[in-house]
Amino acid sequence: MRECPLPEAPGCSLAARSLAACLAGILEVAVDDVPCAPGGDPFGRIAWWLSTRNLGLVPIAHADDFEWGGWWLARMQGADEHAAEPFVVMAGVPSGLVWAPAGTGAPDGAPVCEGWVLAPPMLSGHAPDGRVSGTVEGLFRAAEAAAPMEALERATLGAGSGIEGDRYATGLGRFSAPGRAGQDITLIEAEAVEALLGELGVELAPGDARRNVVTRGIDLNALVGRHFRIGTVACYGQRLAEPCSWQQTLTPPGTLRGLVHRGGLRADVLADGTIALGDRVEPGQ
């Protein structure tokens, strides 16, 4: 772990700033690379940022007597017996305070009130299966959050926005957020959609998975954190497109369960261009 200063983030609370500092210290990244959320929720921008690193924060049920050999995050009990504002780093069996970001005034020796462990959402690391290139088998967009997916033969893409006319390109997606990485374009494997029927009896048309691009032949999970191309369009794989409860309301029962860890890929579009059915999907700049 590497100690670091509190980030200078005007409008952000001490909680948000100390959380960013703790995460930067644990992950050994520049503190300015960790987003701070303005307002009252210190976790407001952290979840999606951690997901780009295949990580999440898991709350600890009984943090006051939790023991963990690795780093974990805590908030100590304040003077009013509620959680104090700043986050600190804990470790050890039994655990103790390892580091409090400078200037937070973490109470010395106070009991732990809340805690969180950094953990990967996948139960085991993804081993690439050797499928390193594929093709575009389907292209789709939806004008609004719950609108039906429209099938396309060719799509125009804008850097930093996605497919022209799609709800995420226009900011009308259910989870649209200005400046959020990984919302330009989504991809899913045709093989994953077919597995829903073969394994769970869930019949889902490729477009009804509500992803923009349906691929065949390539391991999309292996593109997280990598540059790749769809035809001539350069993209960057930000994180897995895990299924969600909202998607489940628009699809047959069992879709959410069947697409866990194979719901596809969320990616950034790095340059304007067009993609079409039959285009190649391959790693590389």
C-alpha positions, 0 to 999 in steps of 0.5 A: 500500500502507498500513502497519498494525500487527500485529493483537491476536489472542490465541492466534495465531502471529506468522506468522498475525498478520504475514500478516494485517498484510501482506494488510491493507496490500496491500489497504488494509483495516482489519487487524482485518477480516483473519482470523487463524487460531489454531494452526500454520497461518497460512493456515487462515482466509485462503483463504475470506476472500480468495475473498470478494474474488475473490482467492487466494494462489499459491505461487512456485516459485523465490521466491529469484530472483522478480521482480514489479512489484507487491506480493507476500508472502515469508518470509525465510530465518532463522538455521537456513536455514529460513523465518523465521516472519514474513511481509513485503511485497516488490516490484520488478524485481528485487524487494526488501523493501518493508515488514515489519510492526512488531515482526516482526524480519524479518532485514535483507538475508536471502534470500527462502525462500518467496513468494506472489502475490495473484491472482484465480482467474478468468483474466479479469474477469467481465462481467455478461451482462445477465441481471439477474433470474430465477426459482427452478427447483429447491430441494434439501437434503441431510441429510449431506455425501454424502447424496442431494439431496432435492427441495423445493417450499418451504424454510424459511431461518434467518438465518445458517444456511440451509435448514432440515434442510440439512447446512450449516444443521446443521453437517454439511457437508463444509466446514462451519466455525463463523462462516464466511461464504458457507456458508448457501446455494448457488445454480447456474444451470440454464443452467450445468448444461445447458451441461455436456451441450451442451459436454462431454456430461456429463449431470447432474440439476440437484439432483446439482450439490449446490447448494440453489437452481437458478435460471434467467435470472439471472447469478449471478456478477454477484451476488458482493459484492451484496445480492439477494433470493430471493422475500422473503428477503434474501441476500448473495453472498459468493463463487463456488461453484467446483467441487471434487474432493469434488464430482467424486467424487459426480458424472460425470467432467468435472463439475469441469472443466465448472463452473469459474467457473460452479459458482454462488454461495455466499451468506449468508442475512440474515433468516428466511423461506421460498422456493418454486419460481417465486420471483423472484431479483433484486439489491437489499436 
